[in-house]
Amino acid sequence: MKRIILSCLFIVFHFVALSQCAMCTKTAASLDDKSAKGLNTGIIYLAFMPLTLIIFIGVKWWKSNKDSI
């Protein structure tokens, strides 16, 4: 179970924190600190629901396959 949780956290961290498009990176670099933090918070806010759904579906799928084996 710990391995699944760590895998999910790694995936979330990878998509949210490390995957910024080039335009967002250049925009954030040209902004002051407060605006850049707001932009990053907005990106995380918008990515939260799809990532939560993906994790939820993955856990349900994993549990259903685990029970059938």
Residue pairs with C-beta under 8 A, 6 or more apart in sequence:
4 59
4 62
8 55
8 58
8 59
11 51
11 55
12 51
12 55
15 47
15 51
16 43
16 44
16 47
16 51
20 28
20 43
24 39
24 43
27 39
28 36
28 39
28 40
29 36
31 39
